[in-house]
Amino acid sequence: MKKQMLTGVIGAAALALAGSAAAAATLDDVKAKGFVQCGVSQGLPGFSNPDADGNWSGLDVDLCRAVAAAVFGDSEAVKFTPLSAKERFTALQSGEIDILSRNTTWTMSRDTQLGLNFAGVNYYDGQGFMIRTSMNINSALELSGASICTNTGTTTELNVADYFRANNMEYELVAFEKADEVVAAYDAGRCDVYTTDQSGLYAQRLKLTDPGEHKVLPEIISKEPLGPVVRQGDDQWFNIVKWVHIATLNAEELGVTSANVDEMMNGDNPAVRRLLGAEGEFGTSIGLTNDWAYNIIKAVGNYGEIFDRNVGPDTPLGIARGVNALWTKGGLMYGPPIR
């Protein structure tokens, strides 16, 4: 019995030590190489898209830049790996990337069966349908018999099957691995309908030969909470990525922007002072410096700035905040307090 108890204690200690080592692994590796390796899409305007010179921008890109700012004080200390939907989880599991920030839907199976953790939701979305205006269709319920283009390895295939079965409609699926292949096929008339997350439809419409000849139908057929993903077993890195996003939400709620962050740092609001590191040891508690959130806001901005810059009403996508507004303005975005 004593031998069994001793074996159990040693085993538990070994697991604890292994867990501690794993918990520090990603941050240590990132610091050693000097940059964050971020997995993104192969080109989705507003979310993760390169320009002609290979400079990346977008909502998901800015989350990675925010993590780099928190870790290094430099939002440029990040490199991007474009990934297809099929490749994305393997790249994270294998350690090829440190974060997956690629318009990825948080589902139970992905969160519990792949060895991965979703670190929050940076965009609440839902699946929709885009068609040619010449079809004279105004509702997805009129799509029976249509051919539908989409990506393989995504939740969209499953959602289409559920929607058409629930409404007793027939359809033909035309699936491709790469997003640009789907867009090209739809643009060439190889299918009647293009389906993906509604934000993606607005983004990909910009790539069509004549964007004005296509419209997004009003139906939303699914919940698609999109957010960054990290490997399980690394709680420190999970906490960093999670609280980087939360910091941008709290900054917006508190009125802290990239333009006024220095002024706000010297103010009297205790919540602002904790956020920006003027009070407390919240940065060092997760392995960062106490000015981690100040560095994020100074370089990348708060969540509202990030949204407006990349996908907001004054961008080509022209997306309203809607459910992605703060909770104080009728939306779903809510940041737990830093205290």
N, C-alpha and C positions, 0 to 999 in steps of 0.2 A: 504493500500500500504506500509506504514511504517513497519507494522508488518511482511508483506511478505519479505520486504527487510532485516529486522533484522533476520528473520528466515533463509534467504539465506546466510547471512554473518556468522551466527552461524554455519550453516551446512557446509559451506566452511572451516571455522576454524577447525571444528571437523575433517573433512576429512584430512586437512593438518596435524593436530596433530596425527591422526591415521597413516598417511603416514610416518611421522617422526619416530614414534615408530616402525613401521614395518621395516623402513630402517636400524635401528640399531639392530634388533632382532637377526639375525643369528650371527653376529660378537660377540655380547654380550654373546649369548648362547655358542658359540664355546670357547670363553675365559673362561667362567665359568666352563665348563667341562674339559678344558685343552687339547683338541684335536679336529681335524677335522674328521668328519665321512664321508667317501668317498664311494660311490656306484660304484662297478666295475663289471667286467664280472665274470662268474663262472670258468674262466680259459682259457685265450687266449694268448699263448706265444707271447712275444714281446710287448703286450699291457697291459694286467693285468693278472698275473699268479702267483700262490703261489708255493714255492718249498716244499720239503718234510717236512720241519720244519714250514711251514705256513708263510714264509717270502715272501711278495709280491714284484714283480718287473714288469716293463713295461713302455711304453710311457705314458699311462693314469695314472698309479700309480705315476710316477714322477711328473705329473702335480699336483696331490694331495699333494705330498711331498713338491712341490714348494710353494703351498698355505700355508702349515703348517710352512715352513721356513719364509714366509713373515709375518705371524701372530705372531708366537712364537719365531722365530729365531732358530727353531729346526725342521728339516725335518722329524724327527721320531714321532712328535706329531700328528699322524694320525692313524685312525683305518679303516679297510676295510670291507665292506659289499658286499659279492658276490650276484649278482642278475641276474635272467633270463631276457630276453628281455621283457617278459610279465609283470614282476614285477617292472621294473626299474622306470617307471614314477610315479607309485603309491607310491613307497618308498620315492621319492623326494617330491611329493605333500603332503604327510602325515607328513613330518618332520623327518622321520626315518634316513635320511641322509642329509648332508649339501651340498654336490656336487654330481652330477652324472658324472663320468668320465669313460664311458663304451662304447667305439667305437660306439657312437650314432650319427645317421645322422640328420643333421639340415634340416628340411623341414618347409614349411609355416604352415601347420596344427599343427605340434608339437610346433611351436614357438608362435602360436596365439590362440590355442584352449585348451591348457592344463594348462594354468596358469604358464608357464615356460619360461625361457629366455636362449637362447644359448649364451655363453660368448666368442665365437670365434671358430676357426677351428684349431685344433692341428694336423690334418692329412687329407689331401685330398685323397680320395679313389674313387673306382668305383666298381660296382658289376661284378663278373666274374663267370666262370664255371670251375669245376675240374672234370676230367674223368679218367678212367683207360686207360693207354697207349694201352692196348690190343684191345680197341675199334677201333683203327685205324681211328680216327676222328681228324681233324685239325682245324675245325671251328665250332662255336656254331650254324651256319646255317645248320649243318648236324644233329642236335639233334631232329628233328621231331619224335614224338612217344616215346621219352625217359621219364623215371620216374626220378623225380628231388627231392632231399632231401633239406630241408631248415628249418629255425626256424619260429615258429609262432610269431605274434606280431612284425614283422619287415617290412621294406620297400621292402625286397627281394621278398616276395610273389607278391606284386603289380608289381614290375619291371619285374618279370618273365612273368606274365600275359600280360603285355604291349608288351614285346619283342616277345613272341610267336604269339600273335595275329597280330602284325604288319607284321610278316614274314609268316603268314598263316601256322603255324606249330602246331601240336598237342603235348600235354604233359600230364603227370600225376604228381600231386604234392603230396609229402609225407612229412608232416610237423610234427615237434616235438617242445616242449617248451624249452628244455634245449639243449645247444650247444653240450655237450658230447653225448646226445642221437642221434643227427643228425650225428655226426662223427661215432658213433658206427654202426648206421644203414647203412651208406654209406660203411663203411669198411666191413660190413657183406654181402654186395651185395644186400641189400633191395631196392636200387635204382641205376640208371645208372650214375647219375650226382649229384654233390654237388655244390650248389650255395650260395654264400654270398659275402661280400666285398672281393676284391682280396687280400688285406693284410691278411684277416682272412683265406683265402684258403691256403696261404703259411704257416701261423701259424698252422692251424689244420692238414695240411699234415704231420707235424712232429709227430703227434699222431697216424698215421696209421700204420698198421702192417708192411707194406713194402712201405715207402714213395716214393721210386724210381719207383714204378709201376704206379704212378699217375702223371698227368700233368695238368697245368692250361692253358686253351685255351686263345688265344690272345684278344678276344673281351671284351671290357668294355661296359656294356649296360646301365650304369646310372652314375649320379653324386652323390657321397656320401661324402659330407663334414662332417667329424667327429669332435666333440668337446664337451667340458664340458657344463653342464646344471645346472642352479640354479632356484629357485622359483622367480616368478614375485612379484613385490611389495617390494622388498628389494634392492634398488638401491646401497646401500653401499657395500653389499656383492657381487652383480653383478659386480660392478666396481673393487673390489679387485680381483676376479677370472679372469676377463677380462684382467686387467693390469698385473697380474702375468704372464700370457701367453705372453703378448706383451713384457714384460721385457726380457724374454728368447730370443725372436726374435731380439730385439734391441741389446742385449748383443752379440749375434753371429755376427750381422752386424758390430758392433763396435770393434770386436776382443777381447771381454772380456770373459775369460774362468774361470773355477774353479781353474786353476793353476796360473793364472796371475792377479786375481781380486784385490789382495792387492796392487800389483805394479800399476795397472791401476787406482786405487782409488787415488793415489798420483800424477797422471799425470796432464797435462794441458788441455786435451781435454774437452771442456765444456759439450758436450753431454754425455760423459762418467761420468763426475763428477755429472751431474744431475741424471743419471741413478743410480749411486751407493750411492747417498745421501750426497756427499761432498758439494753440492750446492743445494739451494732451499728447499722447504718444501713439496715435492710431496708425501711423505709417510704420514705425519700427515694430509694431505688434504683428505685422504681416510680412516683415522682411524688407521693407522699403524705407526711404527717408520720410520724415514727417511732412515734407512739402510735396508729397506725391500727387495729391489732388490739385494743389496750386499749379504744378507743372502741367497737368492734364488740361486744366481750364485755360491757362495762359497760351498753350500751343494749339489746342484743338477746339476749345470752347465747351459750352454746356450742351445738353442734349438738344435743346431748341435750336441752337446755332448749327449743330451738326445736321439736324433734320432739314432746316431751311436751306442750308448751303447745298445739299445734295439732292433732295427730292421734293422740296417745298413748292409752294404756289408760284414762286418767281423763277423756277427752273424749268427746263423743257418738259420734265415729267408732270409738273404742276399738281402734286398731290397735297391735299389738305391734311391737317393734323388728324382730324377725326378721332378714332379710338387711341391714336398715338399721342394725344394731348396729355398733359399732366392730369392727375386725379382731381386737382383743384379746378380744372377747366372742363370737366366732363369726360376725360379720357381714362385710360387704364394705366398710364405710367405713374409709378409710385416708388419712391426710394426710401427704404428703411433708414432710420436716423444713424448718424455717426456720433456715438457717445459711449 
